[in-house]
Amino acid sequence: MKFFLLVSLCLFLSANEISDNSTYNLAEVEGKTTKSSIQKWLDHDFGLRPYRVNYILPYGVKSEAYESHIPSVEYKNIEAELQISLQLKVGNNILGLGEKYYVSYTQQAFWQIYAESAPFRETMYNPEAFVIFPIEDDDNYFRLRFLKFALAHRSNGQPNTKNVVFDNNQSLGNISRSVNYVYTTLRLQHKSIILDLKAWIPFPEDPEKSDNLDLMDYTGYTSVKITYFLHDHMFTLKGQGNLGTNKGAVEATYSYPLVHNYFFAKIFSGYGESLIDYDKYITKFSIGFSFSR
């Protein structure tokens, strides 16, 4: 039943506009500024724009059940996944280089909707502040498009539970995960192919206070993402990893436009799908809908 409710929500969002503004008559409104304010309110135009992909994936299947960190809770190998990602432009051309300044917020959740009580297995929070420097390049095969510098935080919002012990003397372990880091992305384009080269460095942490000192052993410091458009079809393939530990991950996605939104499918294989299980190797296929690309 929960599955059908979630799918129904996705189909409703895919087939309907949020509101119909055709019945409003702004010609009777006095004052240019007042009319503009009403129009922005009707259009929900407050400067927020999609950042990463916004999606609802009602069905994601993994080869085996997820590990629960709470003894009384059992997770299944199928779950739903949601992501909300927005950005806001906050500045422009301060250095005279045509650069643009943004803040963004991304929240990703893994929802065990098919398990008893339907708990959220993991929720991750990822605020960022970044600047993009556009690059004009008409000479190279893969033409440079922009250079991005960002300051970011990523965590699962959980407290440090290292000293929490259950009645049976079983330790919960520390379920807190967080990392502060800086990264840069270089974007290139060749016709309908977009190439993103990304590198990141975490801030140094006190070993006694860190929640996940070996996180980079599993996620690495670099990634390469290829985006390819073919008519209405959009394909992405991203790989990241640590050459020193031979650990990393590969993610592939596919999207196709529907009435107002997109059919969306994703395959993930490797480490770092979520922060709570960053050191667990996971292979998973998910399917659903996206509301941006």
VOTOR-826968 format. One record per residue (C-alpha): residue in three letters; x, y, z. Coordinates in Angstrom, 3 decimals. Each point is the difference from the previous one (the first is absolute). Last residue first. Layout:
BEGIN
@r->Ala; c1->X; c2->Y; c3->Z
...
This chain:
BEGIN
@r->Arg; c1->17.890; c2->17.226; c3->-14.554
@r->Ser; c1->-3.041; c2->1.307; c3->1.843
@r->Phe; c1->-3.189; c2->-1.542; c3->1.355
@r->Ser; c1->1.224; c2->-3.592; c3->-0.012
@r->Phe; c1->-2.102; c2->-3.156; c3->-0.002
@r->Gly; c1->0.438; c2->-3.620; c3->1.047
@r->Ile; c1->2.469; c2->-2.869; c3->-0.218
@r->Ser; c1->2.857; c2->-1.236; c3->2.157
@r->Phe; c1->2.647; c2->-2.696; c3->-0.520
@r->Lys; c1->2.516; c2->-0.737; c3->2.767
@r->Thr; c1->3.469; c2->-1.447; c3->0.487
@r->Ile; c1->1.513; c2->0.790; c3->3.397
@r->Tyr; c1->3.468; c2->-0.465; c3->1.463
@r->Lys; c1->-0.070; c2->1.141; c3->3.637
@r->Asp; c1->2.508; c2->2.587; c3->1.304
@r->Tyr; c1->-2.265; c2->2.994; c3->-0.659
@r->Asp; c1->-2.927; c2->-1.740; c3->1.696
@r->Ile; c1->-1.159; c2->2.842; c3->2.280
@r->Leu; c1->1.214; c2->2.564; c3->-2.530
@r->Ser; c1->-2.096; c2->-1.336; c3->-2.865
@r->Glu; c1->0.905; c2->-1.376; c3->-3.435
@r->Gly; c1->3.619; c2->0.233; c3->1.123
@r->Tyr; c1->1.501; c2->-3.212; c3->-1.354
@r->Gly; c1->-0.683; c2->-1.825; c3->-3.254
@r->Ser; c1->-2.782; c2->-0.565; c3->-2.511
@r->Phe; c1->-2.846; c2->2.402; c3->-0.719
@r->Ile; c1->-2.592; c2->-0.324; c3->-2.764
@r->Lys; c1->-2.594; c2->2.724; c3->-0.561
@r->Ala; c1->-3.275; c2->0.406; c3->-1.883
@r->Phe; c1->-2.059; c2->3.140; c3->-0.620
@r->Phe; c1->-3.194; c2->0.649; c3->-1.989
@r->Tyr; c1->-0.241; c2->3.734; c3->-0.254
@r->Asn; c1->-2.289; c2->2.957; c3->0.722
@r->His; c1->-2.809; c2->1.969; c3->-1.622
@r->Val; c1->-1.593; c2->-2.479; c3->-2.386
@r->Leu; c1->2.849; c2->-2.536; c3->-0.002
@r->Pro; c1->3.618; c2->0.749; c3->-0.882
@r->Tyr; c1->2.627; c2->-2.781; c3->0.013
@r->Ser; c1->2.714; c2->-0.610; c3->2.576
@r->Tyr; c1->2.875; c2->-2.463; c3->0.388
@r->Thr; c1->2.540; c2->-0.289; c3->2.791
@r->Ala; c1->3.324; c2->-1.778; c3->0.573
@r->Glu; c1->2.049; c2->-0.059; c3->3.217
@r->Val; c1->3.419; c2->-1.557; c3->0.556
@r->Ala; c1->1.720; c2->-0.220; c3->3.370
@r->Gly; c1->3.344; c2->0.042; c3->1.789
@r->Lys; c1->2.606; c2->-2.241; c3->1.557
@r->Asn; c1->3.413; c2->-0.961; c3->-1.360
@r->Thr; c1->1.614; c2->1.178; c3->3.262
@r->Gly; c1->2.693; c2->2.235; c3->-1.511
@r->Leu; c1->-1.952; c2->0.709; c3->-3.183
@r->Asn; c1->-2.846; c2->1.501; c3->2.037
@r->Gly; c1->-3.277; c2->0.236; c3->-1.841
@r->Gln; c1->-2.577; c2->1.729; c3->-2.149
@r->Gly; c1->-1.891; c2->-0.933; c3->-3.149
@r->Lys; c1->-3.016; c2->1.718; c3->-1.502
@r->Leu; c1->-2.107; c2->-0.958; c3->-3.025
@r->Thr; c1->-2.931; c2->2.107; c3->-1.136
@r->Phe; c1->-2.583; c2->-0.553; c3->-2.746
@r->Met; c1->-2.681; c2->2.399; c3->-1.249
@r->His; c1->-2.568; c2->-0.943; c3->-2.643
@r->Asp; c1->-2.126; c2->2.625; c3->-1.734
@r->His; c1->2.210; c2->0.066; c3->-3.137
@r->Leu; c1->3.224; c2->-1.671; c3->1.120
@r->Phe; c1->1.627; c2->1.882; c3->2.891
@r->Tyr; c1->3.125; c2->-1.269; c3->1.742
@r->Thr; c1->1.313; c2->0.877; c3->3.456
@r->Ile; c1->3.419; c2->-1.315; c3->1.032
@r->Lys; c1->1.176; c2->0.284; c3->3.607
@r->Val; c1->3.560; c2->-0.432; c3->1.270
@r->Ser; c1->0.769; c2->-0.085; c3->3.711
@r->Thr; c1->2.865; c2->0.819; c3->2.344
@r->Tyr; c1->1.019; c2->-0.239; c3->3.660
@r->Gly; c1->-0.891; c2->-3.582; c3->0.896
@r->Thr; c1->-3.340; c2->-1.276; c3->1.266
@r->Tyr; c1->1.168; c2->-3.069; c3->1.940
@r->Asp; c1->3.376; c2->1.064; c3->1.408
@r->Met; c1->-1.441; c2->3.524; c3->0.145
@r->Leu; c1->-2.342; c2->-1.034; c3->2.827
@r->Asp; c1->2.855; c2->-1.399; c3->2.132
@r->Leu; c1->-0.268; c2->2.577; c3->2.808
@r->Asn; c1->-3.765; c2->-0.410; c3->0.330
@r->Asp; c1->-1.533; c2->1.570; c3->3.100
@r->Ser; c1->3.026; c2->2.156; c3->0.847
@r->Lys; c1->0.371; c2->1.191; c3->3.592
@r->Glu; c1->3.018; c2->-2.008; c3->1.188
@r->Pro; c1->1.692; c2->0.194; c3->-3.406
@r->Asp; c1->-0.309; c2->3.834; c3->0.045
@r->Glu; c1->-0.971; c2->0.970; c3->-3.517
@r->Pro; c1->1.735; c2->1.516; c3->-3.036
@r->Phe; c1->-2.453; c2->1.485; c3->-2.529
@r->Pro; c1->-0.920; c2->-2.367; c3->-2.812
@r->Ile; c1->1.499; c2->0.440; c3->-3.505
@r->Trp; c1->-1.993; c2->-0.285; c3->-3.210
@r->Ala; c1->0.581; c2->-0.557; c3->-3.731
@r->Lys; c1->-2.535; c2->0.075; c3->-2.849
@r->Leu; c1->0.257; c2->-0.406; c3->-3.773
@r->Asp; c1->-3.387; c2->0.486; c3->-1.685
@r->Leu; c1->-0.438; c2->-0.941; c3->-3.687
@r->Ile; c1->-3.072; c2->0.997; c3->-2.034
@r->Ile; c1->-0.661; c2->-1.768; c3->-3.322
@r->Ser; c1->-2.567; c2->1.370; c3->-2.464
@r->Lys; c1->2.574; c2->1.982; c3->-2.053
@r->His; c1->3.281; c2->-0.301; c3->1.898
@r->Gln; c1->-0.188; c2->1.715; c3->3.370
@r->Leu; c1->2.289; c2->0.488; c3->2.995
@r->Arg; c1->-0.677; c2->0.730; c3->3.662
@r->Leu; c1->2.729; c2->0.366; c3->2.628
@r->Thr; c1->-1.166; c2->-0.594; c3->3.552
@r->Thr; c1->1.711; c2->1.075; c3->3.216
@r->Tyr; c1->-0.492; c2->-1.216; c3->3.525
@r->Val; c1->0.233; c2->1.082; c3->3.617
@r->Tyr; c1->-0.900; c2->-2.238; c3->2.921
@r->Asn; c1->-1.841; c2->-0.440; c3->3.270
@r->Val; c1->-0.900; c2->-3.592; c3->0.848
@r->Ser; c1->-2.643; c2->-1.643; c3->2.157
@r->Arg; c1->-1.243; c2->-3.370; c3->1.234
@r->Ser; c1->-1.588; c2->-0.735; c3->3.380
@r->Ile; c1->-1.062; c2->-3.625; c3->0.489
@r->Asn; c1->2.658; c2->-0.697; c3->2.642
@r->Gly; c1->-0.314; c2->-3.500; c3->1.376
@r->Leu; c1->-3.305; c2->-1.341; c3->1.263
@r->Ser; c1->1.674; c2->-2.166; c3->2.618
@r->Gln; c1->-1.671; c2->-3.212; c3->1.165
@r->Asn; c1->-0.137; c2->-0.248; c3->3.781
@r->Asn; c1->-3.370; c2->-1.804; c3->-0.208
@r->Asp; c1->-1.711; c2->3.119; c3->1.335
@r->Phe; c1->1.482; c2->2.097; c3->-2.826
@r->Val; c1->3.267; c2->1.960; c3->0.191
@r->Val; c1->0.611; c2->3.543; c3->-1.314
@r->Asn; c1->3.636; c2->1.071; c3->0.418
@r->Lys; c1->0.805; c2->0.516; c3->-3.685
@r->Thr; c1->-3.355; c2->1.620; c3->-0.672
@r->Asn; c1->1.268; c2->3.300; c3->-1.453
@r->Pro; c1->-3.146; c2->1.740; c3->-1.169
@r->Gln; c1->-1.567; c2->-0.464; c3->-3.468
@r->Gly; c1->-0.448; c2->2.750; c3->-2.599
@r->Asn; c1->1.073; c2->-2.192; c3->-2.906
@r->Ser; c1->2.792; c2->2.327; c3->-1.066
@r->Arg; c1->1.461; c2->1.886; c3->-2.941
@r->His; c1->1.505; c2->3.490; c3->0.127
@r->Ala; c1->1.238; c2->1.953; c3->-3.013
@r->Leu; c1->2.261; c2->2.826; c3->-1.193
@r->Ala; c1->0.097; c2->0.278; c3->-3.782
@r->Phe; c1->2.135; c2->1.083; c3->-2.962
@r->Lys; c1->-1.338; c2->-0.422; c3->-3.546
@r->Leu; c1->1.782; c2->0.404; c3->-3.327
@r->Phe; c1->-2.107; c2->0.434; c3->-3.110
@r->Arg; c1->-0.536; c2->-0.952; c3->-3.653
@r->Leu; c1->3.268; c2->-1.386; c3->-1.343
@r->Arg; c1->-0.398; c2->-1.454; c3->-3.484
@r->Phe; c1->0.665; c2->-3.683; c3->-0.582
@r->Tyr; c1->1.489; c2->0.064; c3->-3.508
@r->Asn; c1->1.716; c2->3.282; c3->0.907
@r->Asp; c1->-0.216; c2->3.366; c3->-1.777
@r->Asp; c1->-3.346; c2->1.604; c3->0.852
@r->Asp; c1->0.644; c2->0.747; c3->3.657
@r->Glu; c1->-1.715; c2->2.661; c3->2.076
@r->Ile; c1->0.256; c2->-0.928; c3->3.668
@r->Pro; c1->-2.624; c2->0.831; c3->2.635
@r->Phe; c1->1.215; c2->0.303; c3->3.623
@r->Ile; c1->-2.438; c2->-1.628; c3->2.415
@r->Val; c1->-0.016; c2->0.774; c3->3.731
@r->Phe; c1->-1.184; c2->-2.284; c3->2.778
@r->Ala; c1->-1.717; c2->-0.278; c3->3.353
@r->Glu; c1->-1.287; c2->-3.434; c3->0.958
@r->Pro; c1->-2.507; c2->-1.762; c3->2.274
@r->Asn; c1->-0.116; c2->-3.837; c3->-0.068
@r->Tyr; c1->-2.311; c2->-1.836; c3->2.384
@r->Met; c1->-0.324; c2->-3.785; c3->-0.034
@r->Thr; c1->-2.913; c2->-2.099; c3->1.243
@r->Glu; c1->0.410; c2->-3.693; c3->0.768
@r->Arg; c1->-2.220; c2->-2.991; c3->0.737
@r->Phe; c1->-3.205; c2->2.037; c3->0.098
@r->Pro; c1->-2.408; c2->-2.274; c3->1.826
@r->Ala; c1->-2.997; c2->-1.772; c3->-1.596
@r->Ser; c1->-1.691; c2->-1.279; c3->3.216
@r->Glu; c1->0.681; c2->-3.589; c3->-1.214
@r->Ala; c1->2.050; c2->0.062; c3->-3.187
@r->Tyr; c1->-1.265; c2->0.832; c3->-3.510
@r->Ile; c1->0.489; c2->3.766; c3->0.398
@r->Gln; c1->3.613; c2->-0.384; c3->1.042
@r->Trp; c1->0.701; c2->3.582; c3->-1.077
@r->Phe; c1->3.459; c2->1.085; c3->-1.135
@r->Ala; c1->0.171; c2->3.798; c3->0.063
@r->Gln; c1->2.052; c2->2.588; c3->-1.870
@r->Gln; c1->-0.004; c2->3.690; c3->0.877
@r->Thr; c1->1.791; c2->2.578; c3->-2.144
@r->Tyr; c1->0.410; c2->3.686; c3->0.824
@r->Ser; c1->1.629; c2->2.674; c3->-2.118
@r->Val; c1->1.691; c2->3.391; c3->0.245
@r->Tyr; c1->1.138; c2->1.793; c3->-3.121
@r->Tyr; c1->2.484; c2->2.534; c3->-1.390
@r->Lys; c1->0.459; c2->0.789; c3->-3.696
@r->Glu; c1->3.215; c2->0.957; c3->-1.796
@r->Gly; c1->0.146; c2->2.427; c3->-2.921
@r->Leu; c1->3.640; c2->0.725; c3->0.742
@r->Gly; c1->-0.532; c2->3.436; c3->1.556
@r->Leu; c1->0.868; c2->-1.244; c3->3.476
@r->Ile; c1->-3.497; c2->0.584; c3->1.374
@r->Asn; c1->-1.590; c2->-1.225; c3->-3.241
@r->Asn; c1->-3.258; c2->-1.303; c3->1.504
@r->Gly; c1->-1.382; c2->-0.807; c3->3.397
@r->Val; c1->-2.567; c2->-2.026; c3->1.949
@r->Lys; c1->-1.365; c2->-2.531; c3->-2.520
@r->Leu; c1->-2.117; c2->-2.576; c3->1.798
@r->Gln; c1->0.237; c2->-3.774; c3->-0.399
@r->Leu; c1->-2.327; c2->-2.905; c3->0.689
@r->Ser; c1->0.318; c2->-3.781; c3->0.407
@r->Ile; c1->-2.658; c2->-2.374; c3->1.338
@r->Gln; c1->0.734; c2->-3.729; c3->-0.206
@r->Leu; c1->-2.137; c2->-3.034; c3->0.764
@r->Glu; c1->0.665; c2->-3.739; c3->0.154
@r->Ala; c1->-2.422; c2->-2.852; c3->0.593
@r->Glu; c1->1.000; c2->-3.373; c3->1.417
@r->Ile; c1->0.672; c2->-3.627; c3->-0.836
@r->Asn; c1->2.593; c2->-2.209; c3->1.715
@r->Lys; c1->-1.942; c2->0.051; c3->3.253
@r->Tyr; c1->0.987; c2->1.506; c3->3.337
@r->Glu; c1->-0.465; c2->-1.518; c3->3.445
@r->Val; c1->-0.225; c2->2.138; c3->3.124
@r->Ser; c1->0.330; c2->-1.430; c3->3.527
@r->Pro; c1->3.803; c2->-0.204; c3->-0.166
@r->Ile; c1->0.507; c2->3.644; c3->-1.115
@r->His; c1->2.880; c2->0.485; c3->-2.450
@r->Ser; c1->-1.965; c2->-1.717; c3->-2.752
@r->Glu; c1->1.848; c2->-1.594; c3->-2.905
@r->Tyr; c1->-1.775; c2->0.261; c3->-3.335
@r->Ala; c1->-1.574; c2->-3.143; c3->-1.416
@r->Glu; c1->1.596; c2->-1.778; c3->-2.955
@r->Ser; c1->0.375; c2->0.453; c3->-3.773
@r->Lys; c1->-1.374; c2->3.546; c3->0.096
@r->Val; c1->-3.300; c2->1.251; c3->-1.432
@r->Gly; c1->-1.262; c2->3.564; c3->-0.343
@r->Tyr; c1->-3.688; c2->0.685; c3->-0.570
@r->Pro; c1->-1.834; c2->3.245; c3->0.693
@r->Leu; c1->2.739; c2->2.204; c3->-1.520
@r->Ile; c1->-0.978; c2->3.633; c3->0.594
@r->Tyr; c1->2.250; c2->2.554; c3->-1.656
@r->Asn; c1->1.636; c2->3.415; c3->-0.051
@r->Val; c1->3.253; c2->-0.161; c3->-1.967
@r->Arg; c1->2.692; c2->2.430; c3->1.139
@r->Tyr; c1->-0.556; c2->3.745; c3->0.188
@r->Pro; c1->-3.626; c2->0.862; c3->-0.788
@r->Arg; c1->-0.722; c2->3.748; c3->0.232
@r->Leu; c1->-0.993; c2->2.339; c3->2.813
@r->Gly; c1->-0.172; c2->3.677; c3->-0.982
@r->Phe; c1->-3.353; c2->0.733; c3->1.574
@r->Asp; c1->-2.154; c2->-0.550; c3->-3.083
@r->His; c1->-2.908; c2->-2.106; c3->1.263
@r->Asp; c1->-1.739; c2->1.066; c3->-3.234
@r->Leu; c1->-3.037; c2->1.314; c3->1.870
@r->Trp; c1->2.198; c2->1.756; c3->2.556
@r->Lys; c1->2.167; c2->1.469; c3->-2.748
@r->Gln; c1->-3.132; c2->1.267; c3->-1.771
@r->Ile; c1->-1.357; c2->1.526; c3->3.207
@r->Ser; c1->3.248; c2->1.854; c3->0.623
@r->Ser; c1->0.125; c2->1.267; c3->-3.607
@r->Lys; c1->-3.554; c2->1.347; c3->0.266
@r->Thr; c1->0.864; c2->1.782; c3->3.230
@r->Thr; c1->3.112; c2->1.512; c3->-1.569
@r->Lys; c1->-1.899; c2->1.213; c3->-3.074
@r->Gly; c1->-2.761; c2->1.596; c3->2.050
@r->Glu; c1->-3.712; c2->-0.646; c3->-0.184
@r->Val; c1->-1.284; c2->-3.536; c3->-0.509
@r->Glu; c1->-2.933; c2->-0.247; c3->-2.422
@r->Ala; c1->2.170; c2->-1.351; c3->-2.810
@r->Leu; c1->1.228; c2->-2.714; c3->2.362
@r->Asn; c1->-2.986; c2->-2.259; c3->-0.626
@r->Tyr; c1->0.560; c2->-3.453; c3->1.523
@r->Thr; c1->-1.860; c2->-2.940; c3->-1.555
@r->Ser; c1->2.963; c2->-1.213; c3->-2.092
@r->Asn; c1->2.226; c2->-0.595; c3->3.028
@r->Asp; c1->-0.610; c2->-3.745; c3->0.253
@r->Ser; c1->1.950; c2->-1.714; c3->2.781
@r->Ile; c1->2.524; c2->-2.786; c3->0.667
@r->Glu; c1->-0.227; c2->-1.255; c3->-3.585
@r->Asn; c1->-1.167; c2->-3.561; c3->-0.415
@r->Ala; c1->1.109; c2->-3.234; c3->-1.657
@r->Ser; c1->3.356; c2->-0.721; c3->1.583
@r->Leu; c1->-1.010; c2->1.199; c3->3.449
@r->Phe; c1->-3.041; c2->-2.269; c3->-0.086
@r->Leu; c1->2.054; c2->-2.911; c3->-1.312
@r->Cys; c1->2.531; c2->0.417; c3->2.810
@r->Leu; c1->-2.732; c2->0.198; c3->2.641
@r->Ser; c1->-1.660; c2->-3.109; c3->-1.415
@r->Val; c1->3.343; c2->-1.830; c3->0.149
@r->Leu; c1->0.341; c2->0.918; c3->3.678
@r->Leu; c1->-3.535; c2->-1.131; c3->0.810
@r->Phe; c1->0.512; c2->-3.214; c3->-1.991
@r->Phe; c1->3.155; c2->-0.839; c3->1.961
@r->Lys; c1->-1.677; c2->0.742; c3->3.324
@r->Met; c1->-2.806; c2->-2.440; c3->-0.901
